[in-house]
Amino acid sequence: MNSLSILVEQSMRLNPMDTSLYVFGNRRRDRIKILCWDGSGFWLMTKRLEASHFIWPDNKAEVVTMTSSVLHALLDGDDITTVRRHPKQEYLRVS
């Protein structure tokens, strides 16, 4: 827990005590750890797959931002690299 929070702070240059969830995967992609701060301490959640692996984004960036629905898809075993969302539309007026 301590080493992950230091990794977030020093390597990623992010605040481990904000409202974000920080998701880490191992090299074999059969384990995921999720680090979060609840205001009084850190939570560390771990999921280990027994017969499969998580399909991780092939993004070269160190930090990948995802929505909660994409995180749920990752934890459910879905291939999140193929998830395509509708583009966000922004309008200045309704009429």
C-alpha positions as CSV (number, residue, x, y, z in Angstrom):
1,M,0.0,0.0,0.0
2,N,2.8,2.4,0.9
3,S,4.8,1.6,-2.2
4,L,1.8,2.0,-4.5
5,S,1.0,5.4,-3.0
6,I,4.6,6.5,-3.4
7,L,4.5,5.3,-7.0
8,V,1.4,7.4,-7.6
9,E,2.9,10.5,-6.0
10,Q,6.5,10.3,-7.3
11,S,6.4,8.5,-10.6
12,M,3.0,9.5,-11.9
13,R,3.1,13.0,-10.3
14,L,-0.5,12.6,-9.1
15,N,-2.1,13.0,-5.6
16,P,-2.8,9.5,-4.1
17,M,-5.2,11.2,-1.6
18,D,-7.6,12.6,-4.2
19,T,-10.9,11.0,-5.2
20,S,-9.4,8.8,-7.9
21,L,-8.9,5.1,-8.0
22,Y,-5.5,3.9,-9.0
23,V,-5.4,0.5,-10.8
24,F,-2.3,-1.5,-11.1
25,G,-1.7,-4.8,-12.9
26,N,1.1,-7.3,-12.7
27,R,3.2,-8.5,-15.6
28,R,1.2,-11.7,-16.1
29,R,-2.0,-9.7,-16.0
30,D,-3.7,-12.2,-13.6
31,R,-3.9,-9.7,-10.7
32,I,-5.1,-6.2,-10.3
33,K,-4.7,-3.9,-7.3
34,I,-6.8,-0.8,-6.7
35,L,-5.6,1.9,-4.4
36,C,-7.9,4.6,-3.1
37,W,-8.1,7.1,-0.3
38,D,-11.3,7.4,1.7
39,G,-10.4,10.5,3.7
40,S,-9.1,8.7,6.7
41,G,-6.9,6.0,5.2
42,F,-6.0,4.0,2.2
43,W,-7.9,1.0,0.8
44,L,-6.2,-1.7,-1.2
45,M,-8.4,-4.0,-3.2
46,T,-7.0,-7.0,-5.0
47,K,-8.4,-9.4,-7.5
48,R,-6.6,-12.5,-8.7
49,L,-7.8,-14.6,-11.6
50,E,-7.2,-18.3,-11.4
51,A,-7.5,-19.4,-15.0
52,S,-7.4,-16.3,-17.2
53,H,-5.9,-12.8,-17.5
54,F,-7.1,-9.2,-17.6
55,I,-7.0,-7.6,-21.0
56,W,-5.0,-4.5,-20.4
57,P,-4.8,-1.4,-22.7
58,D,-1.8,-1.5,-25.0
59,N,-1.4,2.2,-24.4
60,K,2.3,3.3,-24.2
61,A,1.4,6.0,-21.7
62,E,2.1,5.3,-18.0
63,V,-1.3,6.7,-16.9
64,V,-4.6,5.6,-18.6
65,T,-7.8,7.4,-17.6
66,M,-10.9,5.3,-17.6
67,T,-14.5,5.8,-16.5
68,S,-16.1,3.7,-13.8
69,S,-18.0,1.7,-16.5
70,V,-14.8,0.8,-18.2
71,L,-13.2,-0.2,-14.9
72,H,-16.2,-2.5,-14.2
73,A,-15.8,-4.0,-17.7
74,L,-12.1,-4.6,-17.0
75,L,-12.9,-6.3,-13.7
76,D,-15.6,-8.4,-15.4
77,G,-13.0,-9.7,-17.9
78,D,-14.2,-7.7,-20.9
79,D,-11.7,-6.5,-23.5
80,I,-11.7,-2.8,-22.7
81,T,-9.5,-2.1,-25.8
82,T,-12.5,-2.8,-28.0
83,V,-15.0,-0.7,-26.1
84,R,-16.2,2.2,-28.2
85,R,-18.3,4.9,-26.7
86,H,-20.4,7.4,-28.5
87,P,-18.6,10.7,-28.9
88,K,-19.5,13.3,-26.3
89,Q,-21.6,16.1,-27.8
90,E,-21.4,19.6,-26.4
91,Y,-24.0,22.2,-27.3
92,L,-24.1,25.9,-26.4
93,R,-27.9,26.1,-26.6
94,V,-31.0,23.9,-26.6
95,S,-33.0,25.9,-29.1
